């Protein structure tokens, strides 16, 4: 890492490819947030429109009604089959073309991670030796560094 580099020198190293990678990352991040919000809301509607219950292995929650999408994995196999069928209909109704069992929000979020990795790869000349792989163990620092790159590249 070269600690003698100045902010002005960093600015001279910025390329159109770096700016494009930042724009792509921002676009995909916004799309993923929109998709996540939509899918979460629709899944909650499905969950609340029926009487899905925690399975018997869910300790003190067993038999109680599930009212949060984060707990879908704790429902009985029969309930989950019914829930997933409704989710499949919802995804088709909304125009998502994904394979059974796939979540459009998770797919979009994975695309954001790929774009973030690409942003770091393309910006290697200005990241002063920091790489995506080095920062993945520290999500807070990864997000801060990504935000810094985006701000620099606007």
Secondary structure by P-SEA (a helix, b strand, c coil): ccccccaaaaaaaccaaaaaaaaaaaaaaaaaaaaaaaaaaaaaaaaaacccccccccccccccccccccccccccaaaaaaaaaaaaaaaaaacccccccccaaaaaaaaaaaaaaaaaaaacccccccccccccccaaaaaaaaaaaaaaac
